[in-house]
């Protein structure tokens, strides 16, 4: 194995940022966008649904 690969290290500032985010509570908007992304990835492209349409459908389903 290349010695450069073995010597790779993750920057401490990146590790600190990841640790800080690991316990941060997601906002309702962030959760919605994750749901939109998940549904969009599961829908066939032939269906023709856009992310905006999926977002609107999810909001309607929740009564918003």
Secondary structure as a PSIPRED ss2 file (coil, helix, strand):
# PSIPRED VFORMAT (PSIPRED V4.0)

   1 X C   1.000  0.000  0.000
   2 X C   1.000  0.000  0.000
   3 X H   0.000  1.000  0.000
   4 X H   0.000  1.000  0.000
   5 X H   0.000  1.000  0.000
   6 X H   0.000  1.000  0.000
   7 X C   1.000  0.000  0.000
   8 X C   1.000  0.000  0.000
   9 X C   1.000  0.000  0.000
  10 X C   1.000  0.000  0.000
  11 X C   1.000  0.000  0.000
  12 X H   0.000  1.000  0.000
  13 X H   0.000  1.000  0.000
  14 X H   0.000  1.000  0.000
  15 X H   0.000  1.000  0.000
  16 X H   0.000  1.000  0.000
  17 X H   0.000  1.000  0.000
  18 X H   0.000  1.000  0.000
  19 X H   0.000  1.000  0.000
  20 X H   0.000  1.000  0.000
  21 X H   0.000  1.000  0.000
  22 X H   0.000  1.000  0.000
  23 X C   1.000  0.000  0.000
  24 X C   1.000  0.000  0.000
  25 X C   1.000  0.000  0.000
  26 X C   1.000  0.000  0.000
  27 X C   1.000  0.000  0.000
  28 X H   0.000  1.000  0.000
  29 X H   0.000  1.000  0.000
  30 X H   0.000  1.000  0.000
  31 X H   0.000  1.000  0.000
  32 X H   0.000  1.000  0.000
  33 X H   0.000  1.000  0.000
  34 X H   0.000  1.000  0.000
  35 X H   0.000  1.000  0.000
  36 X H   0.000  1.000  0.000
  37 X H   0.000  1.000  0.000
  38 X H   0.000  1.000  0.000
  39 X H   0.000  1.000  0.000
  40 X H   0.000  1.000  0.000
  41 X H   0.000  1.000  0.000
  42 X H   0.000  1.000  0.000
  43 X C   1.000  0.000  0.000
  44 X C   1.000  0.000  0.000
  45 X H   0.000  1.000  0.000
  46 X H   0.000  1.000  0.000
  47 X H   0.000  1.000  0.000
  48 X C   1.000  0.000  0.000
  49 X C   1.000  0.000  0.000
  50 X C   1.000  0.000  0.000
  51 X H   0.000  1.000  0.000
  52 X H   0.000  1.000  0.000
  53 X H   0.000  1.000  0.000
  54 X H   0.000  1.000  0.000
  55 X H   0.000  1.000  0.000
  56 X H   0.000  1.000  0.000
  57 X H   0.000  1.000  0.000
  58 X H   0.000  1.000  0.000
  59 X H   0.000  1.000  0.000
  60 X H   0.000  1.000  0.000
  61 X H   0.000  1.000  0.000
  62 X C   1.000  0.000  0.000
  63 X C   1.000  0.000  0.000
  64 X C   1.000  0.000  0.000
